[in-house]
Amino acid sequence: MVQLAIVLFFGLFAVVEIYQSVKNVQLPMPVYLVLGIMLAIASNIARQLPDGSANITAAELVSPDPTELPTLQTHNPKQIIPGVD
């Protein structure tokens, strides 16, 4: 139990010291913009790629195979609304 308290003490000490040193860093606005864009791309890339995406090439990402694109289904109004001729 004492060992856990010592580890927690030094861990919290390190976190506070790192926070204080990072708090004083001033970055220009373009750096924040680039980092934000990179974060957005990194957090959304898993949603954009299908399963097994490790084997996808850059060419497939730019122009996917047309047979894999979803098709739009059009409905005949006669099938949707009864009594329409």
Secondary structure in CASP SS format (residue, H / E / C, confidence):
PFRMAT SS
TARGET T0000
AUTHOR 0000-0000-0000
METHOD secondary structure of the structure
MODEL  1
M C 1.00
V H 1.00
Q H 1.00
L H 1.00
A H 1.00
I H 1.00
V H 1.00
L H 1.00
F H 1.00
F H 1.00
G H 1.00
L H 1.00
F H 1.00
A H 1.00
V H 1.00
V H 1.00
E H 1.00
I H 1.00
Y H 1.00
Q H 1.00
S H 1.00
V H 1.00
K H 1.00
N C 1.00
V C 1.00
Q C 1.00
L C 1.00
P C 1.00
M H 1.00
P H 1.00
V H 1.00
Y H 1.00
L H 1.00
V H 1.00
L H 1.00
G H 1.00
I H 1.00
M H 1.00
L H 1.00
A H 1.00
I H 1.00
A H 1.00
S H 1.00
N H 1.00
I H 1.00
A H 1.00
R H 1.00
Q H 1.00
L C 1.00
P C 1.00
D C 1.00
G C 1.00
S H 1.00
A H 1.00
N H 1.00
I C 1.00
T C 1.00
A H 1.00
A H 1.00
E H 1.00
L H 1.00
V H 1.00
S C 1.00
P C 1.00
D C 1.00
P H 1.00
T H 1.00
E H 1.00
L C 1.00
P C 1.00
T C 1.00
L C 1.00
Q C 1.00
T C 1.00
H C 1.00
N C 1.00
P H 1.00
K H 1.00
Q H 1.00
I H 1.00
I C 1.00
P C 1.00
G C 1.00
V C 1.00
D C 1.00
END
